[in-house]
Amino acid sequence: MTKPTVHDIAAHAGVSLATVDRVLNRRPGVRSETRIRVEEAIAALGYVRDVFAANLAKGRIYRFVFLLPGNDNSFMRALRGEVEAAALRASGDRMRIETVELPPFDAAAQAVALYGLLTEKPDGVALVAVDAPEVRTALDALVEAGLPVVTLVSDLPGSRRDHFAGIDNHAAGRTAASLLGRFLGHTPAKVAIMAGSLLVRDHRERAEGFQSVMQTDFPHLALLPVLEGRDEPQQVEALLGALLAEHPDLAGIYSLGAGNRGLIRALRAEKRPVVIAHELTATTRDALRAGQIDAVLNQDAGHEVRSAIRVLKALADGSSVVDAQERIRIDIFLKDNLP
């Protein structure tokens, strides 16, 4: 049997080829009852669209835009590097990938950038989302206009985004608490949390997960108020230096964001606290080896970027997403299992 074609669909549904094309490409201008009739014809005939051949015939090139914070920390530099590497590979796959850097934790700047993309209409948008109402409204406007949107690293639940490419940050915080609690044992002690900013959901979820496990499983460990170092090493160093001066008996630190160069500089050699940090960078790798950090929770930035691109392309094509392939895992590194 020959494969069904768009001509067969048009004949079966009693519509024109132009109508079939509009339905297949999710374009407006088709009445709902006509769209249903075409979709039923597609299902009845078992039509499977050859997206690659269709795009090749049209000379289509996908354009994806990544909105990334311009932080000067190791993880964000690595994330931007992964996007740049993907952009270099993309030309052979008929894709153009662009990066737009924005001020970190700036909801207004991110919302303006999102609204700007409404005019440009790329084939998809990925962003490290700031959790703010104006960002959510702008993101929803893009989805309403038919643009696929993927949140990257930090999610925006409650928005209409299509997919999140990142780890379960609440689980990451809970894992950090379990590790730190076991390392510290049963003696009452003080523990500090160093965040970048609670304006981003990933940092807030990590803090919440950490606090919940500490309160239920390790009530003898007293949690100090969360510090926000803006992921800037100098600010982290200053905040932590002041904290250690005020609490010389501090027993544990959970560094759930970036700026760990400042954290390392602030630590004293004598009576060093137990430290759990995030992201395996050159700084945290060296600190693990030197015994300055005890464990690192890591997310694979390359996997997150590749996942975001795969999902955006699938959404642009109207294809399905393989959830298992896009799940981002949490890696735990000690000095004994460094890759």
Residue, then its C-alpha position, 0 to 999 in steps of 0.5 A: m500500500t502507498k502512503p497516504t498524501v495530503h491529496d488523500i486527506a483533502a479528498h477524504a475531508g472534502v476540503s482544499l489542499a490549502t486548508v489541509d496545509r493550514v491545519l498541518n502547520r497550525r495556522p489560523g483561518v480554519r473553522s473549528e468544525t473543518r479543523i476537526r474534519v481534517e484531523e479525523a481524516i488524518a487519523a483515519l488514513g494513518y497519515v504520518r507527516d515527513v516534517f524534515a522533507a516538508n521543511l527542506a522543501k520549504g527551505r525552512i530554518y528554525r530560529f530559537v532565542f535563549l534569554l539568559p542572565g548575564n551573571d559572571n559566575s561559573f555556572m551561567r558562563a557554562l550555560r551560555g557556553e553550551v548555547e553557543a556550542a549548540a549554535l555552532r552545531a545548529s547550522g547543519d540541522r537547519m537551525r539558528i540559535e541566538t542568545v540575548e543576555l539580560p541583567p540578572f534577576d531583573a523581571a522588568a528587563q525580561a518582560v520587555a525582552l519577551y514582548g519584543l519577541l512577539t514582533e520578531k516571532p522566532d520559532g521558539v524561546a527558552l529563558v531562565a525565568v524570573d518569578a514575577p507577575e510581569v514575566r508570567t504575563a509576557l510569557d503567556a502572551l507569547v504562548e497565546a501568539g503560538l510561540p513555543v516557550v521552554t523555561l530553563v534551569s528556573d521554572l515559572p509554574g502557573s504560566r502557560r510555558d510548554h516545558f521546563a528543562g531543569i532539575d527538581n529543585h525542591a528535591a535538590g534542596r531536600t537532598a542537600a539537607s539530608l547530606l548536611g544533617r548526616f554529616l553534622g551528626h546529633t550535636p546541636a549546631k547552627v546552619a546557614i543558607m546562602a542563596g543568589s536571589l529568592l526572586v528566582r524559583d529554583h533558588r526559592e524551591r531549593a531553600e524550601g526543600f532544605q528547610s522542610v527536611m531540616q525542620t522534620d529530620f534534624p530539629h536540633l540544627a538551628l537555621l539562620p535567616v537566608l542570605e542573598g548574595r546575588d550570585e556575585p562572589q564579592q557579595v557572597e564573600a562579604l555576607l559570609g565573612a560577616l556571618l562567620a564573625e557573628h557566629p564563629d561556631l557556625a557548623g554548616i553552610y548550604s550554598l544553593g546558588a553561585g558565587n562560590r569563589g567568594l564562599i571559598r575566600a570567606l572560609r577560615a582554615e580552622k574550624r571550617p563548617v561543613v559545606i554543601a554547594h551546587e554545580l560542579t565548576a572549576t571552583t567547586r571541583d578544586a574545593l572538593r579536592a582540597g576539602q573546603i567543600d564536602a559535597v556538590l549537587n550538579q545539573d548538566a547544563g549541556h543536557e538542559v540546553r540540548s533538551a530545550i532545543r529538542v523540545l522547541k523543535a518538536l513543538a515547532d513541528g507539532s511533534s510529541v516530546v519524549d518525557a523520559q529523554e528530557r528528564i534532567r537528573i541531580d548528580i551528587f559529587l564527593k571528592d571520591n567520585l569526581p569525573 
